[in-house]
Amino acid sequence: MAHPLSKSLVYQKFLGLSLILFIVAFLLYATFLAIFTTIVLRTRHPQEYYSLTGFNFDSDLCKNVSLALNSSGLKETSDRILQITMYVILGLLLAKNIWAIVSYMRIAWSKTFTFFLEIVAVVLNFYFIFDYDYQNNVTMRCPIQWQIGAFGLFIGYIALFYYIQYIPIIGLAVGEIEPLMTEAKNHRLDMLYELAADFEILKFQFLSCFNRCCTCCFIAPLHYKQNDFTKQWKWWKKFKKQLLESCAREADEDEVEDESEDKEMDKNEQLLHE
């Protein structure tokens, strides 16, 4: 797997539509988490509104608290824009994850775990931002919505590790511990092959769906470039053969010289003994 030819073939397959799909999926999910976090930070804890209106902290009284709010916690234009944008992103994420699960479920069920986490985060986020009739004009969430939203945000950041594990860590020094450096390089190589395999599957599924929907503009999947390595490296083989023959010839000459020197030394020793 660490052979330069193997790595070049992997790069040739991955650095294309597969890489574009990975970047789009990562940016879409990062945008989802950023907007989700922004909405949560712009929303106050329900306890504040309950204390403001004088009601007991009870989920059954959420409607009464919302109707009792006069000017506190009203939605602004930015809140509505964030909510509409989030609905669009939730739809895209749900479609992407269902597509990924269908693509992977026939190959390896373990691959679908991350996408199930994303779906859970999407569903919990939808419940958090969903407005009942009495919440159309206020940012206040009911206690159960707040708890589910907090858990959904936690699940969302856990699912983010699927993407960031493939991004090289810049500035991380292992020092001069050679075993750790070797192990890190081996893991990076394994993750590269895993990432390429994951998004190659999604790429072929995408091309298959596209060709079925648009028969007039068929896109054939790209294959490896066919190269005749026999002709391409013929000069190198010839040079290598000549180099080996030259080294062997020099080695034979050295052995002959060594044998003659040994005979000369033996002869001199015999003369000294006499």
C-alpha positions in Angstrom: 0.0 0.0 0.0 2.9 2.4 0.6 4.4 1.7 -2.8 4.5 5.0 -4.9 2.6 3.3 -7.7 -0.3 2.4 -5.4 -0.5 5.9 -4.0 -0.4 7.5 -7.4 -3.3 5.3 -8.6 -5.3 6.3 -5.5 -4.6 10.0 -6.0 -5.5 9.6 -9.7 -9.0 8.2 -8.7 -9.6 10.4 -5.7 -8.4 13.8 -7.0 -11.5 14.6 -9.1 -15.2 14.3 -8.5 -14.6 12.2 -5.3 -12.6 15.0 -3.8 -15.3 17.6 -4.8 -18.0 15.4 -3.2 -16.0 15.2 0.0 -15.4 19.0 0.1 -19.1 19.8 -0.6 -20.2 17.3 2.1 -17.8 18.7 4.6 -18.7 22.4 3.9 -22.5 21.6 4.0 -22.2 19.9 7.4 -19.9 22.6 8.8 -22.4 25.2 7.7 -25.1 23.2 9.4 -23.2 23.1 12.7 -22.3 26.8 12.5 -25.9 27.9 12.0 -27.1 25.5 14.6 -24.7 26.8 17.1 -25.6 30.4 16.2 -29.3 29.8 16.8 -28.6 28.1 20.1 -26.4 31.0 21.3 -29.1 33.5 20.2 -31.7 31.7 22.2 -32.0 32.2 26.0 -32.7 29.4 28.4 -36.4 28.9 29.0 -35.9 29.4 32.8 -35.4 33.1 32.1 -38.7 33.6 30.4 -40.5 31.5 33.1 -39.0 33.7 35.8 -39.8 36.9 33.8 -43.5 35.9 33.6 -43.8 34.4 37.0 -44.8 30.9 35.9 -43.4 27.7 37.4 -40.8 25.9 35.4 -43.1 23.3 33.8 -43.2 22.2 30.1 -47.0 22.2 30.2 -47.0 25.9 30.8 -44.8 26.7 27.8 -47.8 28.0 25.7 -48.9 30.3 28.6 -45.4 31.7 29.0 -45.1 32.4 25.2 -48.4 34.2 25.1 -47.5 36.2 28.3 -44.3 37.6 26.7 -44.8 41.2 25.6 -41.6 42.5 24.1 -39.1 40.1 25.5 -37.7 37.4 23.2 -39.3 38.6 20.0 -37.9 37.3 16.8 -35.8 39.6 14.6 -35.2 39.5 10.9 -31.9 37.7 11.3 -33.6 34.9 13.4 -36.1 34.3 10.6 -33.3 34.2 7.9 -31.3 31.7 10.0 -34.4 29.5 10.5 -35.3 29.5 6.8 -31.6 28.8 5.8 -31.5 26.0 8.4 -34.6 24.3 6.9 -33.0 24.3 3.5 -29.7 22.8 4.8 -31.6 20.2 6.9 -33.3 19.0 3.7 -30.0 18.7 1.8 -28.3 16.9 4.7 -31.2 14.5 5.1 -31.2 13.7 1.4 -27.3 13.3 1.4 -27.3 11.0 4.4 -30.1 8.8 3.1 -28.3 8.5 -0.2 -25.0 7.6 1.6 -26.7 5.0 3.8 -28.3 3.3 0.7 -24.9 3.3 -1.0 -23.0 1.7 1.9 -25.6 -0.6 3.5 -24.9 -3.4 0.9 -21.1 -3.1 1.4 -20.4 -2.5 5.1 -23.0 -1.6 7.8 -20.3 -0.1 9.9 -19.9 2.7 7.4 -23.5 3.9 7.9 -23.0 4.6 11.7 -21.7 8.1 11.1 -24.5 9.0 8.7 -27.1 7.8 11.2 -25.5 10.2 13.7 -25.9 13.0 11.2 -29.6 12.1 10.7 -30.2 12.1 14.5 -28.6 15.5 14.7 -30.7 16.8 11.8 -34.0 15.5 13.4 -33.2 16.9 16.8 -32.2 20.2 15.3 -35.5 20.3 13.4 -37.5 19.8 16.6 -35.4 22.6 18.3 -36.1 25.2 15.6 -39.7 24.1 14.8 -42.3 26.7 15.8 -45.6 25.9 17.3 -48.4 28.3 16.7 -47.6 30.2 19.8 -43.9 30.5 19.0 -44.1 32.1 15.6 -43.1 35.5 16.9 -40.8 34.6 19.8 -37.4 32.9 20.1 -38.3 31.1 23.3 -38.1 27.3 23.2 -40.0 25.0 25.5 -37.9 23.1 28.1 -38.2 19.9 26.2 -37.1 21.6 23.0 -34.1 23.1 24.7 -33.0 19.8 26.1 -33.4 17.9 22.9 -31.6 20.8 21.0 -28.6 20.7 23.4 -28.3 16.9 22.9 -28.7 17.3 19.1 -25.8 19.8 19.1 -23.7 17.4 21.1 -24.4 14.6 18.6 -23.7 16.9 15.7 -20.2 17.7 16.9 -19.5 14.0 17.5 -20.4 13.3 13.9 -18.1 16.1 12.8 -15.1 13.9 13.7 -15.8 11.8 10.6 -14.7 14.7 8.4 -11.9 16.3 10.4 -10.1 12.9 10.9 -9.2 13.1 7.2 -7.8 16.6 7.3 -4.0 16.7 8.0 -3.2 18.3 11.3 -0.9 21.2 10.7 1.8 22.1 13.3 1.6 18.8 15.3 5.2 17.7 16.1 5.9 14.2 17.2 9.4 15.1 18.0 12.2 12.6 17.4 10.3 9.5 18.5 10.7 7.3 15.4 8.1 4.6 16.2 5.3 7.3 16.7 6.2 9.0 13.5 6.2 5.7 11.6 2.8 4.7 13.1 1.3 8.1 12.3 2.4 7.9 8.7 0.9 4.4 8.4 -2.4 5.5 9.9 -2.5 8.5 7.5 -2.0 6.1 4.6 -4.7 3.8 5.8 -7.1 6.7 6.2 -6.3 7.9 2.7 -7.3 4.6 1.2 -10.5 4.5 3.3 -11.5 8.0 2.3 -10.8 7.3 -1.4 -12.9 4.1 -1.2 -15.8 5.8 0.6 -16.2 8.6 -1.8 -15.5 6.5 -4.9 -18.7 4.6 -3.9 -20.6 7.8 -3.6 -19.2 9.1 -6.9 -20.4 6.0 -8.8 -23.8 6.2 -7.2 -24.0 9.9 -8.1 -23.0 9.2 -11.7 -25.5 6.4 -11.9 -28.4 8.6 -10.6 -27.3 11.4 -12.9 -27.2 9.2 -16.0 -30.6 7.7 -15.2 -32.2 11.1 -14.8 -30.5 12.8 -17.8 -30.1 10.3 -20.6 -29.2 12.9 -23.1 -25.9 13.8 -21.4 -24.4 10.5 -20.3 -21.2 10.8 -18.2 -19.0 7.7 -18.2 -16.9 7.1 -15.1 -13.2 7.8 -15.6 -10.8 4.8 -15.4 -7.1 4.6 -14.9 -5.0 5.8 -17.7 -3.6 2.9 -19.7 0.2 3.1 -19.8 2.6 0.6 -21.3 5.1 0.3 -18.5 7.2 -2.0 -20.7 7.9 0.7 -23.2 7.9 3.5 -20.7 10.7 2.0 -18.5 12.6 0.1 -21.3 15.6 2.6 -21.1 15.7 2.1 -17.3 15.8 -1.7 -17.5 18.6 -1.5 -20.1 20.5 0.9 -17.9 20.0 -1.3 -14.9 21.2 -4.3 -16.7 24.4 -2.6 -17.9 25.0 -1.3 -14.4 24.7 -4.7 -12.9 26.9 -6.3 -15.5 29.5 -3.6 -15.0 29.4 -4.1 -11.2 29.6 -7.9 -11.6 32.6 -7.5 -14.0 34.4 -5.2 -11.5 33.6 -7.6 -8.7 35.2 -10.5 -10.7 38.3 -8.5 -11.4 38.6 -7.6 -7.7 38.3 -11.2 -6.8 41.0 -12.2 -9.3 43.3 -9.5 -7.9 42.6 -10.6 -4.3 43.4 -14.2 -5.2 46.7 -13.2 -6.9 47.6 -11.0 -3.8 46.9 -13.9 -1.5 49.1 -16.2 -3.5 51.9 -13.7 -3.5 51.6 -13.3 0.3 51.6 -17.1 0.8 54.8 -17.3 -1.4 56.5 -14.6 0.6 55.7 -16.3 3.9 57.1 -19.6 2.7 60.3 -17.8 1.7 60.6 -16.2 5.1 60.2 -19.5 6.9 62.9 -21.1 4.8 
